[in-house]
Amino acid sequence: MREDAMPKDTMPEDTMPDLISTDAALNRDASAFITLLLGLMIPAEGDMPSADDPVIAQKCLRGLSSAGSLVMDALGFVNDQDVDLQGLSQSEQVRLIDALKAAKPEFIAAFQFNAVTSYYADERVLTVLGLEGRAPHPGGYKAPETDWGLLEPVTRRGAIFRKVLE
């Protein structure tokens, strides 16, 4: 039986992650590139961790594994600039990333989506934001009561659709 098909309570504690390190979808250079971009996009501030935190970065890398060709294409673009992204000043990094945005918008869209979803799915981030570090369902979140009188004009207006004849 595959481990991911086993019930969670019977899964061994030392279970390996979904991707074995030798089968990683992104190579070491691509992973380092993505991790560097994560740190630039969302740096640590106060109690909020940086997006290049190992746990958050791993989630993002897993999400980007299906977009490996986009990542490698973007990495190729950066390598073609013949610069060391880590060695650049912050303003030079921003300039290079702006050029990357213009040249590889598909990569930027995939990267931003995965970076933001990975970051705001992290329990520590949710806790600092004052939310419970859990998924919203099945427990849900308490929503403030609303003034249902605001809908009165809509209910007074009546139906605005044509009834279907049977």
SULJOCOR-V21899 format. One record per residue. N is the residue number from 1. RES is the residue in one small letter. PSI is psi in radians with two decimals (* if undefined). NEAR is the number of other ideal C-beta (glycine too) atoms within 12 Angstrom. D_FIRST is the distance of its C-alpha to the first C-alpha in Angstrom with 1 decimal. Layout:
n: [N:N]
res: [RES:RES]
psi: [PSI:PSI]
near: [NEAR:NEAR]
d_first: [D_FIRST:D_FIRST]
This chain:
n: [1:2:3:4:5:6:7:8:9:10:11:12:13:14:15:16:17:18:19:20:21:22:23:24:25:26:27:28:29:30:31:32:33:34:35:36:37:38:39:40:41:42:43:44:45:46:47:48:49:50:51:52:53:54:55:56:57:58:59:60:61:62:63:64:65:66:67:68:69:70:71:72:73:74:75:76:77:78:79:80:81:82:83:84:85:86:87:88:89:90:91:92:93:94:95:96:97:98:99:100:101:102:103:104:105:106:107:108:109:110:111:112:113:114:115:116:117:118:119:120:121:122:123:124:125:126:127:128:129:130:131:132:133:134:135:136:137:138:139:140:141:142:143:144:145:146:147:148:149:150:151:152:153:154:155:156:157:158:159:160:161:162:163:164:165:166]
res: [m:r:e:d:a:m:p:k:d:t:m:p:e:d:t:m:p:d:l:i:s:t:d:a:a:l:n:r:d:a:s:a:f:i:t:l:l:l:g:l:m:i:p:a:e:g:d:m:p:s:a:d:d:p:v:i:a:q:k:c:l:r:g:l:s:s:a:g:s:l:v:m:d:a:l:g:f:v:n:d:q:d:v:d:l:q:g:l:s:q:s:e:q:v:r:l:i:d:a:l:k:a:a:k:p:e:f:i:a:a:f:q:f:n:a:v:t:s:y:y:a:d:e:r:v:l:t:v:l:g:l:e:g:r:a:p:h:p:g:g:y:k:a:p:e:t:d:w:g:l:l:e:p:v:t:r:r:g:a:i:f:r:k:v:l:e]
psi: [2.35:2.53:-0.63:-0.22:-0.15:2.55:2.52:-0.64:-0.23:-0.05:2.29:2.56:-0.51:0.51:2.42:2.69:2.95:-0.72:2.15:2.50:-0.59:-0.27:0.29:2.40:-0.53:2.37:3.09:-0.73:-0.75:-0.71:-0.74:-0.68:-0.85:-0.74:-0.70:-0.78:-0.66:-0.78:-0.59:-0.63:-0.80:1.56:2.81:2.50:2.07:-2.21:-0.15:2.24:2.82:2.72:-0.24:0.15:2.40:-0.69:-0.79:-0.76:-0.68:-0.70:-0.75:-0.75:-0.69:-0.73:-0.60:-0.11:-0.52:-0.23:0.59:-0.67:-0.63:-0.73:-0.82:-0.62:-0.76:-0.73:-0.69:-0.71:-0.81:-0.74:-0.58:-0.35:-0.18:0.79:2.76:1.86:-0.70:-0.51:-0.13:2.69:2.90:-0.73:-0.63:-0.65:-0.78:-0.74:-0.75:-0.71:-0.64:-0.71:-0.67:-0.72:-0.74:-0.66:-0.55:1.11:-0.50:-0.72:-0.80:-0.74:-0.81:-0.74:-0.87:-0.75:-0.86:-0.64:-0.84:-0.77:-0.64:-0.72:-0.87:0.02:-0.15:2.31:-0.67:-0.71:-0.81:-0.73:-0.76:-0.58:-0.03:0.22:2.77:2.45:1.13:2.96:2.65:-0.33:2.55:-0.18:-0.52:3.08:2.59:2.12:2.50:2.58:2.56:2.89:1.76:-0.26:-0.35:-0.40:-0.06:-0.83:-0.59:-0.78:-0.59:-0.57:-0.61:-3.03:2.44:0.31:2.79:2.28:2.48:2.30:2.41:*]
near: [8:8:17:13:9:12:9:11:7:11:15:10:9:7:14:14:17:18:21:11:15:9:12:22:24:33:19:14:21:31:29:22:37:45:34:32:40:36:29:28:29:27:19:20:12:10:13:20:28:28:38:30:25:18:23:35:32:28:31:42:38:25:31:39:27:16:29:24:19:31:37:24:24:38:31:20:27:32:18:15:20:12:19:17:31:20:12:19:13:15:11:18:25:17:17:32:31:16:21:34:22:14:20:28:18:19:33:27:17:27:40:27:21:34:35:22:20:32:35:27:26:31:20:21:29:22:16:19:18:10:19:16:17:15:14:15:8:7:11:10:14:9:7:6:7:8:8:9:11:9:11:10:9:12:12:10:10:8:9:9:7:6:7:5:4:3]
d_first: [0.0:3.8:6.4:8.6:6.8:7.1:10.7:13.1:14.7:11.8:11.1:13.0:16.4:16.6:13.6:14.9:16.1:14.7:17.3:17.7:21.5:22.1:20.4:22.4:23.7:27.1:29.0:30.8:34.1:32.6:30.8:34.1:36.0:33.8:34.0:37.8:38.2:36.2:38.7:41.6:40.5:39.8:41.5:41.3:44.0:44.8:41.7:39.7:37.4:37.6:35.0:34.6:33.1:30.0:27.6:29.3:29.6:25.9:25.2:27.8:26.7:23.2:25.0:27.3:24.7:24.9:28.7:28.7:31.6:33.7:33.2:34.1:37.1:38.3:37.9:39.9:42.5:42.9:43.0:45.7:47.8:48.1:47.8:45.7:44.3:44.0:47.5:49.1:51.0:49.6:52.1:51.1:47.4:48.2:50.3:47.5:44.9:47.5:47.8:44.0:44.0:46.7:45.1:41.4:41.2:37.8:36.3:38.3:37.0:33.3:34.0:35.9:33.4:30.5:32.8:34.1:30.9:29.2:32.3:32.9:29.3:29.8:30.4:33.4:35.1:34.7:36.1:39.1:39.7:40.0:36.8:34.1:31.2:28.8:28.0:30.9:28.9:28.5:31.3:33.5:36.6:40.1:42.3:46.1:48.2:49.9:53.3:52.7:56.3:55.4:54.1:57.4:58.8:55.7:55.9:59.6:59.3:57.5:55.3:55.6:53.7:55.0:53.8:52.2:54.2:52.3]
